[in-house]
Each structure stands twice: as structure tokens, then as C-alpha cells.
Amino acid sequence: ESVREKAWKTYESLSAVDGALACSKKKKETWGVCIFIVAIDLDEVTFTFTELLKSISISVCTFFQFLKEVDVNMDTVSTKVDSTVSRLKKKYDVLVALYHKFERTCGLIYLEQPSTEISAELSSVLVLKNYWITFLLAKGKVLQVEDDLVISFQLLLCVLDYFIKLSPPAMLKEPYKSAMTAVTVNGSARTPRRGQNRSTRTAKQLDTDTKIIEILCKEHDCNLDEVKNVYLTSFVPFLNSAGIVASNGLPEVEVILKQYDELYLKNKDIDARLFLNHDETLQPDVVACSQLERTPLKNSPEEEISLILPQTPVRAAMNNIQQLIMILNSAPDKPSDTLITYFNNCTVNPHDGILKRVESLDHIFKKKFAEAVGQGWAEIGSQRYKLGVRLYYRVMESMLKSEEERLSVQNFSTLLNDNIFHTSLLACAVEVVMATYGRNASQSDGTSAETDLSFPWILNVFDLKAFDFYKVIESFIRAEPSLTREMIKHLERCEHRIMESLAWQSGSPLFDLIKQSKEREGQTDQPETTSTPSTPLQHNHTAADLYLSPVKSPKKKASGPPPSANSTPDAQSGATPQTQKPQKSTSLSLFYKKVYLLAYRRLHTLFLQLLSEHPDLEPLIWTLFQYTLQNEYELMRDRHLDQIMMCSMYGICKVKNIDLRFKIIVSAYKELCNTNQETFKRVLIREEQYDSIIVFYNLVFMQKLKTNILQYASNRPPTLSPIPHIPRSPYQFSNSPRRVPAGNNIYISPLKSPYKFSDGFQSPTKMTPRSRILVSIGESFGTSEKFQKINQMLCNSDGQLKRSAEVSAAPKPLKRLRFDIEGQDEADGSKHLPQESKFQQKLAEMTSTRTRMQKQKLNDGNDTLANEEK
């Protein structure tokens, strides 16, 4: 009754705001949305989500879209409802992707019309029903993170393996039929099943007969060892707990139906059994359909356009994981000989401390992973941590090599004995692994979908401050050339989240740094680090610079390096002699420059949507915004950068008599990339008290900045802050092939992610039309005819013939290939050794080591930060 009454009031208020919502065609939908909103807010949900969809005859996707339309007022839908909807969306996305994969896979396993000797009870419809409901039950019982696409799919493969072994070979297609026939002959899988201990029997079956699971894993590019682990540690315990009894070779349908029904009614969400009936309430919309797997079109030899092969969410996730595993399979689980050498060169050898830290965090990670996912998944967590450790050592070695080259020293004692540096580097490596595995189904369209294991989960596990983690991100990306575009974008998004809010949380070392910065300059209102926002951002700081950046207050005696640290100033930027004045904090200075850049980009995007007709207002808004971040930085404590941005925009418009309401600002803000409705619905007012952004503006922001805001109404406004210099992204890949200067239609493009990893890394030649010529560094070049064709393309154009005549230098025969020649500019043709052939010159421009290619991607991206919001 309480839900009914409040829902009716909500319905009436919506009708008053927008009469279109109450029109005859949408009355039913609007009423259903109101009931949903109120029931969640009051914790009085007496119906399942599917029951609600059925009662108002609407699909999941349409309901979510309509709810978004209803939420025109920021007070209509609470953050509690937003959170519930987000969870439902993620679960639905995963279920859609998994069911599509399941249906297609079963079609590859079972005959549509098996021979007459097969009982009618074992029809394909019954098979599908049994398998799918058993999987749903297993997923709901053993997996706490239900939107984890990868683990869910691995569990699905376990279900398929189990049921295939219970099926008569006459039902199966090849290669499953042959595999089962061989097993039947050996007698390992067709033994009587009653009266046996299921754990012992099933585990023994898996040990003696892995043929089926191997076929499934190969077909779907899934790691065999991981699936075996899931089978033994999670799936077998599920079978025991569920008490599933085999009848005619299959579990009894009624038993699993009853158990799933109980689970569904308890969760009160989506009845995933309806996928079997292709129920209209579960049909994806056009966007969702675009994510489903299609058979790729084959290019004819004559086609000049190379189409990008489509990928399902499952396929994309498996490919990324396979690529990561291939890279790290050969990497050691312990420090390499090169790292040991660096450790031995330290004044204090950090080797034992590093090993103890890795072991200690292993236990912590394994425990936290099991708590988040389910106790049966502890070993899976340990496997992922192991991959992270391999990446950690790999990146550490790369960083030290770069530092040695940069500083011409080998003693890095201070850095390598820094606990925060190592914890941050290891956390970043593990985060890359977790993000690779944690690819959610909805991420396939480029959206940012978070799971329970998403960043900043790793910070809580390692008890690490976000500001400390931020320091390692850029150097990590530069040091690891194998990172995919998706992983680089993920780490950049982590960096953005830190700058937006995480670094500004209470307890962050950022506030101490700002305070010390003020004291160092002897000022009370202007940190030294924030005075030059227009200075170009130089991406040449390393992790060593940031972790060893001085942070001591001038009131205290500036301490020299501790006895355990290396005393070479060049090698340790943090080693400040007692006789010198304390230096500025590099980490704080760089952080503020990056914050300014991010802040202006987001402000500019929002400004173009709302105030493009008033271009003169943008510098005023930016000045107020930048002033607040610089001088009233306490307003950022436990708040979000975008909250200050929206308040700055509203305040300037108010004082300039521009009619721009918060409701309009919020509506436009919701359309920006990577936004969360909690940002404007739940803003800290005072300790443990939250309200909407309007209340924050009136009670906090305006009260603090009233005097400053009123200055903009006068004829002599404050001095305008310079617009930040927008650099090219240090993290961005080129979106399109780069043309080789002076070449004849010669282009270089990054290697695209292959469609399938059946036999290791797929050769890019399989993705290229035959009419094109491809040279891939690191592979065999093929026949001499290819060299001749490339040479003709590069050398025989009219322009090049003219230049050859001018210098009257005949090309010399090719004697050797030159890779990564020191001192030579890449692909700009500006530096060449004398008497080189044109082919040698161009080939040298086109080739480089993998690390050098990565630097090119990082430093010479074609697009600017202003063109792409990540």
C-alpha cells in the first residue's frame, strides 16, 4: 500500500512536469516505472523484474530507455535506483552474450535430428533446456559476481563438458562424437553413476578424459588450465550441493527447475529461462544486436577495402586473455638475471624485501578475490595474481633499463627500496590482468562497465592511496609495449578517475603535498604548483621522478638521503643534500597540470553543448573553475571535479544574467562520456550529509566563493586564467595508418587484434586482401618477388627518379637490413646515411623494434586529447 501511494504521487508529479509521459500510449509504462522506482527506494520489492516487464508488456532494453527519459529531473530517480538499474543492465548484457554463445555452440555439438535409436526424451529442445537451466543454477549458486563474463563463460564450458559426456555419441557431431566414442571404448566415461561419490568420480573423469574439454577450449580460445581449475574447484562442488540425480543420462529437469525458481524469486530480477523461448521481454535492441556474433564477410581478392572482422563480447574477451597469456607465458615468476644484477648494484639490496612483499600480497589478494567472487574461486584469483607478478617483474626491468639509459647509472637503491613504488607497480600490473579478464559484455560497444572487481578495487586490496598509484601509470604504459589499445585506454581512465575524485578523498597524501607546497613558498593562498596552467605538459617524467620527488616542509631541516639509499644525485632525484633548499614537488606539479588539462577538456565539451552562443563566457567560467582548484582546493575534498565544473558554469551564468538552470546543465552532463548520475545527485554538503548539486551550490560553493563570483559582474573582472595547452595524448594509438613521407601510397598501421588465436598469434597476412603487400616486422618476409615489388613502389615514381638524377647517385645493392639505427628520425626522411639506396632509406623508416613502435604510438598519435574522451 505504501508503494502504491508514493508511486501514484510520483506518477502525478511526472505528468505535471511533462504531459507527454502521461499520454494514452505511455500511461501503462509510466505507471510501471513509478512502481519500480518507489519499490526499490522503500525496500518493498514484492515482485520480480521480469514480472513487472510482463505486466506492462515491455522489453528490458525499452524499459531502461524509458526510465532514462523519465529521469528528466535529477530528483526523480535516486542513486539507489541507479545502482539497481546498473546491476540489472550488467547482468542482462552478460546473459544475452552467454545465451547467444550457448545456443550457437550447442548447434555445433548436437545433431538437429539424431537417429531414431535416440529416445524422444533426449531431443535437442530438452538438451538445451537442461543445459541452460543447470548453468543458470550453477552461476547463481557459486558465483557472487554474476556480471563476470569470463568466469561465467568458463563455467558454461564446464556444464557443456559434463553433459556431453552424459550424451549418447549418436547425438553428437564431430569432433565430439569421435572423442566420446573413444571414451566409451575405454570405458572411463560410461560407467554406472549411481552409488558413487560424485566428487571422486567426476574429478577422476576429468583427469583421465580431457578430450572434450580440450576441444571446447580450443574452439573458443579458452585457457585449458583455467577451465580445469573452475571444473574441479567450483563446478564439482556445485553438483554435489545441488543433488542432481541422473535419469536416462541427464539430470531430472524438475529438480533443477525447482531450484532455479527458488533462486530467481530470491533475487527478484531476470528470469533467464525465458531466453529458451526467445521471450520478447528479453530481446535485445538494435544496439545490443550489433554486439552479437555474425559470420564475417569474406573478402574477394579484387576487394580493396579490408573489413574489420566482428567480434562477440565473449570472443573479444577470450582473444584479449589469450594475447595476455601468450605474452606472459614465457615471463618468469621471479626476478630475471637482469633484475638480480640491478638489485646487486644497489647500496642496499632490495631482493629479499621484494620477494616477501610479493608473497604477502599474494595471500591478501587470494583472500579478497575469494570474498568478492566466491570461496570456490580462490585458486582462480591466485592464477591471475601470478600473471600480474610476471608482468610486474617484466615492467620493472624495462623501467630500470630506461632509467639507466636516461641517467647513465645503475644504482637505484632508493627507488628499489621504496615500498610504495613497488606496491603501486604491482597493483598496476595486477589491474591490467584483472581488467583483461573482467571485460564486461557491455564493454564491447566502448562503454565503461564496472564490476565488483573493477578499479579502484585493487587499491583497497593493496591498501594503496590513489595518488600514489597515479604516479606509476604513465611510466607503466611506456615500459610495456605489448599493452593493447583497450588496456592503455583502461589505464588512462583509471588515471582520470584518480584526478577527478579518488586523489581528493580524505586521507589522501595530495592534501599534505599542497599544504607543504604553500609553506615552501611562504604563501597562504597560492600553491607554487598551480601558477602556470598554460605551460605545455611535458610527458618526460618517469616513475622514479614522481616517487622520489621531495615532499619535506621548509620548516623542517631538509634531510639528505638515508644511509641505505644511493648517494648519487643524478640517479636519485629525491636525494636532497642538506645544504640545498628543498625542491618543488614534481609529482604535485605534474598532477595539477594534468588535472587542469582534464578539467578544461570536460568544461569545453559541456560548454559547447550549452553555451556555444556565448563564447565570451568560456574564459570567465574557466577562470573561476581554475581559481577554485588552485585556491579553494578544500572544496574538492571527498567531492568530484565535475561538481566544481558545473557550479562554476552556473555561477558565471547567474552573475551574467544568462538563463541556464541546473536542470539543463545536468541533462547535458549526463550525455558526456564516463559520467555517473551520483555525481550530481549525491554531493557532500557537510560531514556525512549528502544532497543534490543545487543544495551544494547554495550552501557550500556560493558561500565560499560569493565575493569572487560577484567580481565577474563588474566592469573590471579578475584577470583571466590562460587556457591550458592541449598536447597530444601520451597514451593514444593512431586511429588510422600513417603515410610514409615521400612514399608512393605506402602506409604503416598498427597490428590489429586478430580474430582468433587458435594457433598462437595469427599472422596479419590472413586479415589482409591478397592484392596488398604486407611486411610484418618479426616474421619471415617471404619471397624475393615481394622485395622487388616493394622496391619498385618505393623507387620508381617520377618524383624519386628526378631526385635520383639530381644527386646522380645510383642505388647500391641491398647488403643488409638496418633496424632501429641510433640517431635516425623515424619516418620523416630527414636523416639518412650517405650512399644509401632509396629502398634502404624507406625500409629503415618503416622498421623499428617493438619498443620503438610503442613509443611512436605514445608520442606521435594523430589525434589530440580534445578529439577523443576516454
Secondary structure as UniProt FT lines:
FT   HELIX           2..17
FT   HELIX           19..22
FT   TURN            24..26
FT   HELIX           27..41
FT   TURN            42..43
FT   HELIX           49..55
FT   TURN            56..57
FT   HELIX           60..70
FT   TURN            71..72
FT   TURN            74..76
FT   HELIX           79..109
FT   TURN            116..117
FT   HELIX           120..122
FT   HELIX           124..142
FT   TURN            146..147
FT   HELIX           149..166
FT   HELIX           169..171
FT   TURN            174..175
FT   HELIX           176..186
FT   TURN            194..195
FT   HELIX           198..208
FT   HELIX           211..219
FT   TURN            220..221
FT   HELIX           224..230
FT   HELIX           231..235
FT   HELIX           236..242
FT   STRAND          246..247
FT   TURN            248..249
FT   STRAND          250..251
FT   HELIX           253..267
FT   HELIX           272..277
FT   HELIX           280..282
FT   HELIX           286..290
FT   TURN            301..302
FT   HELIX           313..329
FT   HELIX           337..344
FT   HELIX           351..373
FT   HELIX           375..377
FT   HELIX           378..407
FT   HELIX           413..416
FT   HELIX           419..437
FT   HELIX           441..445
FT   TURN            452..453
FT   TURN            455..456
FT   HELIX           457..461
FT   TURN            462..463
FT   HELIX           466..479
FT   TURN            481..482
FT   HELIX           485..500
FT   HELIX           502..504
FT   TURN            506..507
FT   HELIX           509..521
FT   HELIX           528..530
FT   TURN            533..534
FT   HELIX           543..547
FT   TURN            554..555
FT   TURN            563..564
FT   TURN            569..571
FT   TURN            573..574
FT   TURN            578..579
FT   HELIX           586..610
FT   TURN            612..613
FT   TURN            615..616
FT   HELIX           617..631
FT   HELIX           633..636
FT   TURN            637..638
FT   HELIX           641..655
FT   TURN            656..657
FT   HELIX           662..669
FT   TURN            670..671
FT   TURN            673..674
FT   HELIX           678..681
FT   STRAND          683..686
FT   TURN            687..688
FT   STRAND          689..691
FT   HELIX           693..696
FT   HELIX           697..701
FT   HELIX           702..711
FT   TURN            712..713
FT   STRAND          738..739
FT   TURN            741..742
FT   STRAND          747..748
FT   TURN            758..759
FT   HELIX           764..767
FT   TURN            770..771
FT   TURN            777..778
FT   HELIX           784..795
FT   HELIX           798..807
FT   TURN            822..823
FT   TURN            834..835
FT   HELIX           838..846
FT   HELIX           850..859
FT   HELIX           865..867
//
